[in-house]
Every structure is written in C-alpha cells, then in structure tokens.
Amino acid sequence: MPGAYRRENGADNLKTNFVSDKPSSWYAELYQRDQLTGGHVIMLGSDDASRQTALEALQAWPGGLQLGGGVTTDNAMQYLDAGASHVIVTSFVFREGRLEEQRLADLVKLVGKQRLVLDLSCRQRDGQYWVVTDRWQRFSSLMLSEATLAELAGSCDEFLVHGVDVEGMQLGIDDTLVQLLGKWSPIPVTYAGGARTLEDLERVAAAGKGRVDITVGSALDIFGGQLPYADVVAWHNKQQTVVA
C-alpha cells in the first residue's frame, strides 16, 4: 500500500510511489526462494484485475503469503483456498468507526482464529493511538491499549499494525508505537511504517524488545526505493540465527 491514501486535500493529490513491471508471481517466488514467510499481498482495488493479480501471487507460493484488502465472510475462504496462509481484515469488522464484534466472531467461526490477522493500523490523536479504517481516513472509537490487544488476541493469530502517520513516506519508524506493541501484545505482532534503512530495522528490534516483527515495502530497491533487498534478507537471516 503506497502511503496513507491521504485525501484531506483532495484526490488530485494522491501519489503513486511505484508501479512494478514484474508480475506479482515474481515477488512471491522471490520471497519463497529466500523463505520470507508471512509477506503481505494487499489489494488496493476490488476489480477483477486486482483480484487476479493477488491470486497469481498466492498460487505462486501456497501457504507463504497473507492476503488483505476487502476481505469479508463472503470471500475469505476463496483466498485461503487459493493459497493464502492467512487473511488480513480491517474495515469489515468496523462499521462507522465502531468494532463490530459479531462480524469478527462470524469471520473467526468461518476461517478459524489461526488463519486470521487483525489489522489494527493506527494514527495518533491527543497523545493516544486510535485504530483507523476506510483507507486510514476514519478514526475508529477503538483506542490501542494493553486491554484492547489482550481482548482481541482471542480472535486472531497475529496483529498487523501500520504506523499510518509515517507509513509509505520513509520518515523513519514510530518508536513509541513499536515500544507499546512490544510491551502490550500477547500474540505475534508485525509493525509497518517508515522503515528506510537497516538502522531502522535495528530500532524496531530494540524498541520492541525482540517481540515485534517488521515489514518493509516502499523503501526496498525492488519497489523503487534505495534499501537493497539482499541486505534486508541478510539482516533477517542474522536475526534468525541469533534467536536460534
């Protein structure tokens, strides 16, 4: 997802960071070669072309990638059957800024909590972090807290949290948010937003006390950025060796 879909100043100000000349399957096969499980395939549109592109990635590496973007109880099994290890959900379980607990329960019943990732991407307001939905433009009534994460952990396998204030802009990570995730989350949690250097990856490892994973996107050279993909893979493999 390229940036925060900032529409405050009108649609004419939307910016596309990068358009690849490679098919989605190329990236899936690259991640499979390097055993980078849990990568995110995020559909930015609901048209047939977007769905087909997503399915091509999932089918290129069955069980290796997670799928998000417009996931509902009507289509979640389609993506899991196509090869997604998990489906990522946000807006479906929020309506008009409120968490719809019944919708979340229905989704858990359908796919099982072990195959569900809950996207709690958030923005800061009045010194607190609030979950945002609808392409990150609507503040929900759900504030990020230890109690919130403890309760929602019973309904998913993992949290995905974009630091929306820095996402896609390569401004550096949101250290405060990472620290809170490392302190509060009782289940695996992946942070996304602002990473641009290997030093940023180290900052996440340190701020999250080794309990927070990180996803890197627009900063990578394979997505038009300056951070060598090969260097990130080497850093990741080093972390795995240290943990082992």
C-alpha positions as CSV (number, residue, x, y, z in Angstrom):
1,M,0.0,0.0,0.0
2,P,1.8,3.2,-1.2
3,G,1.4,5.7,1.5
4,A,-1.6,6.6,3.7
5,Y,-4.1,7.4,0.9
6,R,-4.2,10.9,2.1
7,R,-7.3,12.5,0.8
8,E,-7.5,15.5,3.1
9,N,-6.5,17.8,0.3
10,G,-8.5,16.0,-2.5
11,A,-8.0,13.1,-4.8
12,D,-5.8,15.1,-7.2
13,N,-3.0,15.0,-4.6
14,L,-2.8,11.2,-4.5
15,K,0.6,9.9,-5.4
16,T,1.7,6.5,-6.7
17,N,5.1,5.7,-5.3
18,F,5.9,2.9,-7.6
19,V,4.5,0.7,-10.4
20,S,6.3,-2.6,-11.0
21,D,7.0,-4.0,-14.4
22,K,7.1,-7.5,-12.9
23,P,4.1,-9.8,-12.2
24,S,3.0,-10.5,-8.6
25,S,4.2,-14.1,-9.0
26,W,7.7,-12.9,-9.4
27,Y,7.7,-11.3,-6.0
28,A,6.1,-14.4,-4.5
29,E,8.7,-16.7,-6.0
30,L,11.5,-14.3,-4.7
31,Y,10.1,-14.5,-1.2
32,Q,9.8,-18.2,-1.4
33,R,13.4,-18.6,-2.5
34,D,14.5,-16.6,0.5
35,Q,11.9,-18.2,2.8
36,L,10.3,-14.9,3.9
37,T,7.0,-16.3,5.1
38,G,4.2,-14.1,6.0
39,G,4.6,-11.4,3.4
40,H,1.5,-9.3,2.7
41,V,-0.4,-9.2,-0.6
42,I,-2.7,-6.2,-0.2
43,M,-5.4,-5.5,-2.8
44,L,-5.9,-1.8,-3.4
45,G,-8.9,-2.3,-5.6
46,S,-11.9,-4.7,-5.8
47,D,-11.9,-5.1,-9.6
48,D,-11.2,-8.3,-11.4
49,A,-7.7,-7.3,-12.4
50,S,-6.7,-6.7,-8.7
51,R,-8.2,-10.0,-7.6
52,Q,-6.4,-11.9,-10.4
53,T,-3.1,-10.3,-9.6
54,A,-3.5,-11.2,-5.9
55,L,-4.5,-14.8,-6.8
56,E,-1.4,-15.2,-9.0
57,A,0.8,-14.3,-6.1
58,L,-0.9,-16.7,-3.7
59,Q,-0.8,-19.5,-6.2
60,A,2.9,-19.0,-6.9
61,W,3.6,-19.7,-3.2
62,P,0.8,-21.6,-1.5
63,G,0.9,-21.1,2.3
64,G,3.6,-18.5,2.1
65,L,1.7,-15.2,1.9
66,Q,-1.1,-13.4,3.7
67,L,-3.9,-11.6,1.8
68,G,-5.6,-8.4,2.7
69,G,-7.9,-5.8,1.2
70,G,-11.6,-6.1,1.1
71,V,-11.7,-9.4,3.0
72,T,-15.2,-10.4,4.2
73,T,-17.0,-13.5,5.2
74,D,-18.1,-13.8,1.5
75,N,-14.6,-14.1,0.0
76,A,-12.2,-15.1,2.8
77,M,-12.3,-18.8,2.0
78,Q,-11.7,-18.1,-1.6
79,Y,-8.3,-16.5,-0.8
80,L,-7.4,-19.2,1.7
81,D,-8.3,-21.9,-0.8
82,A,-6.2,-20.1,-3.4
83,G,-3.1,-20.4,-1.2
84,A,-3.1,-17.6,1.4
85,S,-1.8,-18.7,4.8
86,H,-4.0,-16.0,6.5
87,V,-6.4,-13.4,5.6
88,I,-6.0,-9.8,6.9
89,V,-9.1,-7.9,7.9
90,T,-9.8,-4.4,9.0
91,S,-12.7,-2.5,7.6
92,F,-15.1,-5.5,7.5
93,V,-15.1,-5.7,11.3
94,F,-15.5,-2.0,11.7
95,R,-18.6,-0.1,10.8
96,E,-18.9,3.7,11.1
97,G,-15.9,3.7,13.3
98,R,-17.1,1.0,15.7
99,L,-15.8,-2.5,16.2
100,E,-18.5,-5.0,15.1
101,E,-17.9,-7.9,17.4
102,Q,-20.4,-10.1,15.7
103,R,-18.8,-9.7,12.3
104,L,-15.4,-10.6,13.9
105,A,-17.0,-13.6,15.5
106,D,-18.5,-14.7,12.2
107,L,-15.2,-14.4,10.5
108,V,-13.4,-16.4,13.2
109,K,-16.1,-19.1,13.0
110,L,-15.6,-19.3,9.2
111,V,-11.8,-19.4,8.9
112,G,-10.6,-20.1,12.4
113,K,-8.6,-17.7,14.5
114,Q,-5.3,-19.4,13.5
115,R,-5.8,-18.1,9.9
116,L,-6.9,-14.6,10.7
117,V,-4.7,-11.5,11.0
118,L,-6.3,-8.4,12.5
119,D,-5.1,-5.1,11.1
120,L,-5.1,-2.5,13.8
121,S,-3.3,0.2,11.9
122,C,-3.5,3.4,13.8
123,R,-2.8,7.1,14.0
124,Q,-2.0,9.3,16.9
125,R,-4.6,11.8,18.3
126,D,-4.4,13.6,21.6
127,G,-1.4,11.6,22.7
128,Q,-3.1,8.2,22.1
129,Y,-3.1,5.8,19.2
130,W,-6.5,5.1,17.6
131,V,-7.3,2.4,15.1
132,V,-8.2,3.9,11.7
133,T,-10.2,2.3,8.9
134,D,-11.7,3.1,5.5
135,R,-8.3,3.6,3.8
136,W,-6.9,5.1,7.0
137,Q,-9.1,8.2,6.8
138,R,-11.7,7.4,9.5
139,F,-10.7,7.3,13.2
140,S,-12.5,4.5,15.0
141,S,-13.6,4.5,18.6
142,L,-11.1,1.8,19.4
143,M,-8.0,3.1,21.2
144,L,-4.9,0.9,21.2
145,S,-4.2,-0.3,24.8
146,E,-3.0,-3.4,26.6
147,A,-6.5,-4.3,27.4
148,T,-7.6,-3.9,23.8
149,L,-4.9,-6.2,22.5
150,A,-5.5,-8.8,25.2
151,E,-9.1,-9.0,24.3
152,L,-8.7,-9.1,20.6
153,A,-5.9,-11.7,20.8
154,G,-8.5,-14.3,21.4
155,S,-9.9,-13.7,17.9
156,C,-6.8,-13.8,15.7
157,D,-3.4,-15.4,15.2
158,E,-1.5,-12.1,14.7
159,F,-1.8,-8.4,14.7
160,L,-0.7,-6.2,11.8
161,V,-0.2,-2.5,12.8
162,H,0.8,0.2,10.3
163,G,2.1,3.4,11.9
164,V,-0.1,5.4,9.5
165,D,1.5,8.7,10.4
166,V,4.8,7.5,8.8
167,E,3.6,4.7,6.5
168,G,4.9,4.8,2.9
169,M,6.8,8.0,3.4
170,Q,10.2,6.7,4.6
171,L,10.3,9.1,7.5
172,G,11.7,6.6,10.0
173,I,9.8,4.4,12.3
174,D,7.3,5.3,15.0
175,D,9.4,4.3,18.0
176,T,6.7,5.0,20.6
177,L,4.2,2.8,18.8
178,V,6.7,-0.1,18.5
179,Q,7.6,0.1,22.2
180,L,3.9,-0.1,23.1
181,L,3.3,-3.1,20.8
182,G,6.3,-4.9,22.3
183,K,5.1,-4.2,25.8
184,W,1.4,-4.9,25.3
185,S,0.8,-7.6,22.6
186,P,0.3,-11.1,23.9
187,I,0.5,-12.6,20.4
188,P,2.8,-12.1,17.4
189,V,2.6,-8.6,16.0
190,T,4.0,-7.1,12.9
191,Y,4.8,-3.3,12.6
192,A,4.8,-1.5,9.3
193,G,5.7,2.1,8.6
194,G,8.6,4.4,7.8
195,A,11.4,1.9,7.6
196,R,14.1,3.1,5.3
197,T,17.5,1.8,6.5
198,L,18.9,-1.2,8.3
199,E,19.3,1.0,11.3
200,D,15.5,1.4,11.3
201,L,15.2,-2.4,11.4
202,E,17.5,-2.5,14.4
203,R,15.5,0.2,16.1
204,V,12.4,-1.9,15.8
205,A,14.2,-4.9,17.2
206,A,15.4,-2.8,20.1
207,A,12.3,-0.8,20.8
208,G,10.1,-3.9,20.6
209,K,12.4,-5.9,22.8
210,G,12.7,-8.5,20.1
211,R,8.9,-9.2,20.2
212,V,7.8,-7.1,17.2
213,D,8.3,-8.1,13.6
214,I,8.6,-5.5,10.8
215,T,7.5,-5.4,7.3
216,V,9.4,-3.3,4.7
217,G,7.8,-2.1,1.4
218,S,8.4,1.1,-0.5
219,A,12.0,1.6,0.8
220,L,13.2,-1.6,-0.9
221,D,15.0,-1.4,-4.2
222,I,12.6,-4.0,-5.7
223,F,9.9,-1.4,-5.1
224,G,11.8,1.6,-6.4
225,G,13.5,2.5,-3.1
226,Q,17.1,2.7,-2.0
227,L,17.3,-0.1,0.5
228,P,18.8,-3.2,-1.1
229,Y,16.5,-6.2,-0.7
230,A,19.5,-8.5,-0.4
231,D,20.8,-6.5,2.6
232,V,17.4,-6.9,4.3
233,V,17.3,-10.6,3.7
234,A,20.8,-10.9,5.1
235,W,19.8,-8.9,8.2
236,H,16.7,-11.1,8.7
237,N,18.7,-14.3,8.4
238,K,21.2,-12.9,11.0
239,Q,18.3,-12.2,13.4
240,Q,17.0,-15.8,12.9
241,T,20.5,-17.1,13.7
242,V,20.6,-15.1,16.9
243,V,17.2,-16.3,18.0
244,A,18.1,-19.9,17.3
